[in-house]
Amino acid sequence: MSSTDSLNGVLPSDVILLILARLPIKSLFRAKSVCRYWCSLTSDKYFIELYATAFYDKPIVLLEIVEAANPVSRFLSVDRCGAASRISLDFLEDRVKVRASCHGLLCCSSVTNRGVYYVCNPMTRAFRLLPRTRERPFTRFHPDYEETLVGLSFSPSSWRFSVAVAGFYRPFGRRPKEELVCMVFDSWTNSWTRFVSPQYDEFTLMNRNQVVFSNDSLHWLTHSCSYVLVLDLRQNAWGKISLPEEIVAVGFGGRIYLLEFEGFVSLIRISDVFMSIWVLKDNEREIWVLIDRVHLRCIRGFAASAFPICLSNDVLFLATQRKILTYGRKNKVWKEVFSVGDSVAYPLWFSAHSFRGTLFSCDQGAELE
């Protein structure tokens, strides 16, 4: 726009873009009817990346609410102010369970059809049905592998995502062998790659669900919490990263969790009194840096069940059996931002995922590169 337009009260176009990039996605889609230019913004690569940058430091928690009297789950997003919004996955036209979350995209598995996976953006209702990992149907009598780990990686810089599904090989009628079978889907090639590694580690439900994407790798914490298991997506190879020396030196007391923090892997240990937060600053040399230590006296009644879900530079989200709590890392204030009734069948920590609103697409990654 010209300077004359600006003097006449018309905002420059770059200022308008900055304003629109800070609108909630629902409000942004309603604003598309203003003009053709605004209508085209939600598919413009520059604006999508601008929108992601504006909302990068505004994490929310995605909750799957399972009620005993209702077989169909409902999904809610909760922000740090306690605002809860319903999120629908009905556009998938399937009953699904959220398995992983990364940069605003979700990996969902079908409940009714084993081996069927979707990657979707629930805010824009765009989705991609992944090809089946195998042609033969799954049966309980001849499983090729047990689905133990599911991970989603998405790189906003390349608009490329991957889905990793791993489990332990089980011959017919026998115990699992010490072989980890892994299938990795690449959105650019639209195909799966299969490889087998001599690896055997146990995982709890919690450790399987908390997967972190960082440095082109997926990270899980083993059941024994003795190290971090790493899947390098560039080489399709498994590796291990040791835990911080402070944890190793004093023993593995307390509870340990993995989260993503500004592109890095973070590790949180919760004891009876303190919550300590480390960040993996150097993957090659396995250098962990302690960035925060929080006394838990303010949530003494919830400390035993507090489960960290999402971490940013400003806030930490934690789930308990019935509540979502936040801790302001700058103002040192604890808040209860959400709670559910006794009708919920499972504790919130079983179905809580870190999430961010985004416009990134999942059905045309290779075309936009």
C-alpha positions, 0 to 999 in steps of 0.5 A, a space after each residue: 500500500 502507498 503511504 497515502 493509504 496509510 495516512 488515510 487510515 488504511 493499515 499497511 498490508 504487512 501490519 494486517 498480516 501480523 494482526 491476522 496471524 494472531 487470530 484464533 484459527 476459527 476466527 481466521 476462517 470466518 475472516 476469509 469471507 472479507 475478500 479474496 486476498 484474506 481467503 487465500 491466506 490460509 493456503 499461502 505458505 508464507 502466512 502459514 509459517 508466519 502464523 506458526 511463529 506467532 503461536 509457537 510460544 502458546 502451547 495448549 493441552 489436548 484432552 481426550 475425555 473418555 466417559 464410562 457411559 459414552 463409548 465415543 470420546 470427546 476432545 477438548 483443548 485447554 490453554 493456560 488461561 483455562 479456556 476450553 474449546 471442543 475439537 472434533 475429529 468427526 471429519 475422519 469419519 472413523 472412531 480413532 485414538 490420538 497416538 502422538 502430537 507434533 507441531 499441531 499435527 496429530 497421528 491417530 489410529 483407527 479403533 475399529 480397523 487395526 493398522 489404519 493410521 491418519 495424520 491430521 490437522 484438527 484445526 483446519 480439518 485436513 487429513 491424510 489416510 496413510 497406506 496400510 503397513 501390510 496387505 494381509 489383515 491383522 489377526 490375533 493368531 498371527 501377529 507380525 509384531 505388537 504395536 508398542 511404540 507410535 511416534 510422529 515427526 513433523 518439520 515445519 521448515 520442510 513440511 515433511 512428516 514421518 510416522 514410526 510404528 514399532 513393536 517386538 517380533 512374536 512368532 506364532 504361539 511364542 513369547 516376543 523375541 529380542 527383535 524390534 520391528 519398525 515401520 517408518 512412513 515418509 510423507 514425501 514418498 508416501 510409503 513405509 520402510 521396514 527394518 528390524 533391530 536386535 533391541 528389547 526394552 520394556 515400556 509402560 503406557 506412559 512411556 510409550 505415549 510420551 514421544 519427543 521429536 527433536 534433532 530429526 529423531 524420535 525419543 522415548 523413555 524406557 520402563 526402567 528409566 535408565 536411558 532414552 531410546 532414540 530412533 534416528 529417522 535419517 538413518 533408520 537406526 536405534 540409539 541410546 542417550 544417557 540420563 543426566 549425571 545427577 540422576 545417575 549419581 543419586 539413583 533413579 528415585 522419583 518419577 521421570 518424564 520426557 517433554 519437548 522444549 523449544 526444539 530440544 528434548 527435556 527431562 523432568 524428574 518429580 520427587 516428593 518435594 522438588 520438580 527438576 527440569 533438564 534440557 538436552 543441549 548436545 545430543 552427540 556428547 549427551 550434555 544435559 543442562 538443568 534449567 529449573 528446579 521447582 518446590 512442590 509445596 504449593 501442590 502438595 496434595 497433587 504432587 504424587 499424581 502430577 504428570 507433566 504434559 507440556 513445557 514452554 519458556 513461560 508455562 508448564 502444564 501438568 495433569 492429575 487424575 481429574 485436573 489440569 494445572 499450570 505453573 508459570 515459570 516466570 511468575 512462579 504461580 500455580 493455577 488450576 485451569 481445568 477439571 472434570 467430574 467423576 464420570 470420566 473413566 480414565 485419569 486425564 494423564 492417560 489421554 493428554 497431549 501437548 498441542 499448538 494451533 497451526 495452519 500446516 497442511 498434512 496432505 500436500 507436504 511434498 508438493 509445497 516444498 
